[in-house]
Amino acid sequence: MFKKGIVYGSLPNLEAEARFKLAAEAGFEGVEINGTNSLDELKRMKAAADAAGLQIPSIMGSTHWESPLSAADEAVRQKTVESSIFALENARSIGADTLLLVPAVVNSDTSYEEAYSRSLAEMKKLAPHAEKHNVTIALENVWNKFLLSPIEFKHYLEEIGSSHVKAYFDAGNILLYGFPQQWIRTLGSRWLHRVHIKDFRSSDRQFVYLLQGDVPWPKVIEALREVGYDNYITAELPPYPQQPEQMVHDTSNAMTRILAL
């Protein structure tokens, strides 16, 4: 059975207790929280989740864009290494078994080859920490100009060579340069660990709310079932500018339709 999740940032700008309560009322089972270096903040999130009867299945890395693991400066890379180790050490205390990370960023200052070699080296350093604490680092496909095919993404994971470093597949992000059902099948049960969803309109290359874009949901769900995926599918969408609570309910309702395909 799929589990229905939503990211913390998709919930209205309320106190944690109110956010988790709203997610529960809308029918979600878990909330993916933002990364933090504060134990007190993690405890606050855990208390709010418990009060609402929800799980915190995963933590979203908080430094991997501004301090990428592909940066030339080791001190910059170290910021994300340290924040990742903190998350890995403490994830289980709040019930989470997954840390989402962006592995690298290719830009005008960092070539593809440099991004690959630097991030691979850092991931190999982080993998033992993930294994020690039994928390999986799940690498997300994002618009970072890196790992642009499912074959390459799978090969990168194979090079890291850890049972605790896998893929966090985003079905909306991939539509710019691929087909989600193909990625799901290539990654397969060995490497597919978690799933994000949003929708994407190809005509103007814009993210949109669920069922308003071009993600081929029947094919996505068919592929997920085919590879035996039965864990969290987590929505990652911005709140409405007005009545943001309604977006949470609308997203939950759309997910009910999608997951039943």
C-alpha positions in Angstrom: 0.0 0.0 0.0 1.2 3.5 -0.9 1.5 5.9 2.0 0.4 9.5 1.5 2.8 12.2 2.6 3.4 15.9 2.2 6.4 18.2 2.8 6.4 20.6 5.7 6.9 23.6 3.3 3.7 22.8 1.5 1.7 23.4 4.7 0.5 26.9 5.6 2.7 29.2 7.6 1.4 28.1 11.0 2.9 26.8 14.2 4.2 23.2 13.9 1.3 21.8 15.9 -1.3 23.4 13.6 0.5 22.3 10.4 0.6 18.7 11.5 -3.0 18.8 12.6 -4.1 20.1 9.3 -2.1 17.4 7.4 -3.8 14.7 9.5 -7.2 16.2 9.0 -6.6 16.2 5.2 -5.8 12.5 5.3 -2.0 12.5 5.1 0.0 9.8 7.0 3.3 11.6 7.3 5.1 14.9 6.9 8.6 15.3 5.5 10.3 18.0 7.6 13.0 20.5 6.7 16.6 19.8 7.8 17.9 21.5 10.9 21.0 21.5 13.1 18.9 21.9 16.3 18.0 19.0 18.5 15.3 21.1 20.1 13.7 21.8 16.7 13.7 18.0 15.9 12.0 17.3 19.3 9.4 20.0 18.6 8.6 18.5 15.2 8.4 15.0 16.8 6.0 16.2 19.5 3.8 18.0 17.0 3.7 14.9 14.8 2.9 12.6 17.7 0.1 14.9 18.8 -1.5 14.7 15.4 -0.9 11.0 15.0 1.5 11.4 12.1 4.8 10.0 11.1 8.0 11.9 10.1 9.3 9.5 7.5 12.0 11.7 6.1 14.2 14.8 6.5 14.9 17.1 3.6 18.5 18.3 3.4 18.8 22.0 4.1 22.2 23.0 2.8 22.8 21.1 -0.4 22.0 24.0 -2.8 24.0 26.8 -1.3 26.8 24.5 -0.1 26.8 21.7 -2.7 28.8 18.5 -2.4 30.3 19.4 -5.8 31.8 22.8 -4.7 35.5 23.4 -5.4 36.0 24.7 -1.8 36.2 21.9 0.7 34.9 24.1 3.4 31.7 24.7 1.4 31.3 20.9 0.9 31.9 20.3 4.6 28.9 22.4 5.6 26.6 19.9 3.8 28.6 16.9 5.1 28.2 18.1 8.7 24.5 18.9 8.4 24.0 15.5 6.8 25.8 13.7 9.5 23.7 15.5 12.1 20.5 14.4 10.3 21.7 10.8 10.0 22.6 10.7 13.7 19.3 12.0 14.8 16.7 10.9 12.2 15.8 7.7 14.0 15.0 9.6 17.2 12.0 11.2 15.4 11.0 8.1 13.5 12.6 9.1 10.2 14.5 6.6 8.1 15.4 8.8 5.1 17.5 11.9 4.4 16.9 13.6 1.1 20.0 15.1 -0.5 20.8 16.8 -3.8 24.1 15.1 -4.8 25.7 17.9 -6.8 25.1 21.1 -8.8 26.7 21.7 -12.3 27.1 25.4 -13.1 29.4 27.8 -14.9 32.0 27.3 -12.1 31.7 23.5 -11.7 32.0 21.2 -14.7 30.1 18.0 -15.0 33.2 15.9 -14.5 34.2 17.9 -11.4 30.7 17.6 -10.0 30.7 13.9 -10.5 34.1 13.2 -8.9 33.7 15.6 -6.0 30.2 14.5 -5.0 31.0 10.8 -5.5 33.9 11.2 -3.0 31.7 13.0 -0.5 28.9 10.4 -0.8 31.4 7.6 -0.2 32.3 9.4 3.0 28.7 9.8 4.1 27.6 6.3 3.3 29.2 4.7 6.4 27.3 7.1 8.6 24.1 6.2 6.9 24.8 2.5 7.4 25.8 3.0 11.0 22.6 4.7 11.9 20.4 2.7 9.6 19.1 5.7 7.7 19.0 5.8 3.9 20.4 8.8 2.0 18.0 9.3 -0.9 19.4 11.4 -3.8 16.8 13.4 -5.6 16.6 14.1 -9.3 16.3 17.9 -9.6 17.1 20.6 -12.1 20.8 20.6 -11.2 22.1 19.7 -14.7 23.5 16.4 -13.2 22.7 12.7 -13.7 20.4 13.4 -16.6 19.5 9.8 -17.5 18.2 6.9 -15.4 21.1 4.7 -16.6 23.6 7.3 -15.3 21.8 7.8 -12.1 21.8 4.1 -11.4 25.5 3.8 -12.3 26.3 6.7 -9.9 24.5 4.8 -7.1 26.3 1.6 -8.0 29.6 3.4 -7.8 28.8 4.6 -4.3 28.0 1.0 -3.6 26.0 1.3 -0.4 22.8 -0.4 0.7 21.9 2.9 2.4 22.3 5.3 -0.6 19.5 5.2 -3.0 17.2 7.4 -5.1 14.5 9.8 -4.1 12.6 10.0 -7.4 10.5 13.1 -8.2 7.9 12.4 -10.9 7.3 16.0 -11.7 10.9 17.2 -11.9 11.8 14.5 -14.5 9.3 15.6 -17.1 11.6 18.4 -18.4 14.1 15.8 -19.7 12.7 12.3 -19.3 9.8 9.9 -18.8 8.9 9.0 -15.2 7.8 5.5 -15.9 11.1 4.7 -17.6 13.1 6.1 -14.7 11.1 4.1 -12.2 11.7 0.8 -14.1 15.4 1.5 -14.6 16.0 2.3 -10.9 13.8 -0.6 -9.9 13.3 -2.0 -6.5 17.0 -2.1 -5.8 17.5 1.7 -6.0 14.1 3.4 -5.8 13.7 4.4 -2.1 11.2 7.3 -2.0 8.9 9.3 -4.3 8.0 12.9 -4.6 5.2 14.1 -6.7 4.1 17.4 -8.2 2.7 18.1 -11.7 4.4 19.8 -14.6 2.9 21.5 -17.7 5.2 20.9 -20.6 3.8 23.7 -22.9 5.3 26.5 -20.7 7.6 24.4 -18.5 5.8 25.3 -15.3 5.1 23.3 -12.2 1.4 23.1 -11.5 -0.9 21.4 -9.0 -1.7 17.7 -9.2 -3.9 16.7 -12.2 -3.3 20.0 -13.9 -0.2 19.1 -15.8 1.2 16.4 -18.1 2.7 13.8 -15.7 1.3 10.5 -17.0 -0.1 9.3 -13.7 -1.6 6.0 -14.9 1.8 5.0 -16.3 3.6 6.2 -13.2 1.4 4.2 -10.8 1.7 1.2 -13.1 5.5 1.4 -13.0 5.6 1.8 -9.2 3.4 -1.2 -8.7 5.4 -3.2 -11.2 8.7 -2.6 -9.2 6.9 -3.4 -5.9 7.1 0.1 -4.5 4.8 0.4 -1.4 6.1 3.3 0.7 5.6 7.0 0.9 4.5 9.1 -2.0 5.1 12.7 -0.8 3.6 15.8 -2.4 5.9 18.8 -2.8 3.8 21.9 -3.9 3.6 25.5 -2.8 0.6 26.6 -0.7 -2.1 28.6 -2.4 -1.6 32.4 -2.1 -5.1 32.6 -0.6 -6.8 30.0 1.7 -3.6 27.9 1.8 -5.3 25.3 4.0 -7.5 24.4 0.9 -4.4 23.4 -1.1 -3.6 20.7 1.5 -7.1 19.2 1.2 -7.1 19.5 -2.6 -3.7 17.8 -2.9 -4.8 15.0 -0.6 -8.0 14.5 -2.7 -6.0 14.5 -5.9 -3.5 12.0 -4.5 -6.4 9.7 -3.5 -7.4 9.6 -7.2 -3.9 9.2 -8.4 -2.9 6.4 -6.0 -6.0 4.4 -6.8 -5.1 4.2 -10.5 
